[in-house]
Amino acid sequence: MSAYWKELRAQVSLAAPLAVTSAGQQLLSVVDTAVVGRLGAVEIGAVGMGHAVFGFVMVLGMGVMLGLDPLMSQAVGAGQPIRARMLVWQGVWLSLAVGTLFSTVLVLTPWVLPLAGVPMGTTRLTGVYLWSRAPGLLPILTFIALRGYLQAFDSTRPMLMAMVLANLCNAPLAWILVHGAEFGGFTVPALGVVGAGVATTLCSLLQVVVVARAVQRHAVDGLPKDIRALRMEDVRHAWQVGFPISLQMGAEVGVFALVGVLAGRLGEQELAGHQIALTVASMSFMVSLGVGTAGSIRVGRAVGAKDRMGARLAGLVAFTFGGAFMTLSAAALWANPHFFARIMTDQPDVIAMSVRLLAVAAVFQLADGIQAVGAGVLRGAGDTTFLSRINIGAYYFIALPVAAWLGFGLDMGIMGLWWGLCVGLFVVAAGLFVRFLQISAREIAPLQRPDVPLH
């Protein structure tokens, strides 16, 4: 079997559960939107804006936590399982600090939304939804730290089981809490959008419990007694690697959030259609994100083992894999956008708006997949600074001005805003691919030296 096909087989076996896990995380939000979608356009828009704000804050925190991923995978590649296990606990300490900071931001955000010109009815519902989601941020960030350790050892089953359990619980729980129910004389009141947030928060707690148990069962010989102690050097190192990732992810999600705010100024139907189309498109993106994570692990291990050709091959296979999947996704969205829109809502005006936007989503699927994979493989190589620079440059100095010009200058409305996003995605995708070709043409220095002290 050729080296290419061996690498592809390894990535498929690793990426499949990771992709399902990533899609499952997004499915929690999809269920929220679908359940609330039966309440009306205002509720859809409010939850959509809540997702945008929560998602933006969450990915900022996730980006910091993802700084642990290359450190762990490179430690495993270098034959240092004790080092990787020690980083788990530093990740827990880091998640406590980051989670507390960003949860506070979520709690305060509703007072800022009126300044963006969002209608008061939407702002009120968005606020209560964010307050119900804020307690779930810390478990999500802790989950990221624990997941990074398990996936570095190819132990993906616990994440998959955690996601399956969370989604099995979330759908019925969200429906009961949103719409209310009665069980043998006991009445559960209808909580509306708050019910959706509470259900997802509880399921996030369930996920972290499952993966924590899996980490606990993963035996590593020779662990030091003070393994749980806070080591500021490791926390600072993870922050230095993760902060540019946070900027990169925040730039991407932030530009979509800003477009959501602009859509809200166009009207409730536009905002609802924007949310439906973005939620549908995000499902395929989460799969490519899983492929990018697999590429990150494979590249990171090769870098840790000082295998330059292996790192380059792993990255190129990941690009091919992710691009092929997103091409199929684009075909599905283009062929039957009504099907996907009707899954999310039964509001005719919202469906019509969503169908138009899904056509644009089909166009940018390939670019979205390539940039997700590119971010993953560069993260595995430890080249995180470039990620932040190209995302900020492409989205805020190219995509956003083009979107504003098309949407408002040429009166194209929400369609113009989405075509602007499309331009930015293609610029980022091309930039990341070229960057990987450049850095993988030479030996990539590991982020962590093999002889790093364990104490």
Secondary structure, 3 states (H helix, E strand, C coil): CCHHHHHHHHHHHHHHHHHHHHHHHHHHHHHHHHHHCCCCHHHHHHHHHHHHHHHHHHHHHHHHHCCHHHHHHHHHHCCCHHHHHHHHHHHHHHHHHHHHHHHHHHHHHHHCHHHHCCCHHHHHHHHHHHHHHHHHHHHHHHHHHHHHHHHHCCCCHHHHHHHHHHHHHHHHHHHHHHHCEEECCEEECCCCHHHHHHHHHHHHHHHHHHHHHHHHHCCCCCCCCCCCCCCHHHHHHHHHHHHHHHHHHHHHHHHHHHHHHHHHHHCHHHHHHHHHHHHHHHHHHHHHHHHHHHHHHHHHHHHHCCCHHHHHHHHHHHHHHHHHHHHHHHHHHHHCHHHHHHHHCCCHHHHHHHHHHHHHHHHHHHHHHHHHHHHHHHHHHCCHHHHHHHHHHHHHHHHHHHHHHHHHHCCCHHHHHHHHHHHHHHHHHHHHHHHHHHHCCCCCCCCCCCCCCCC
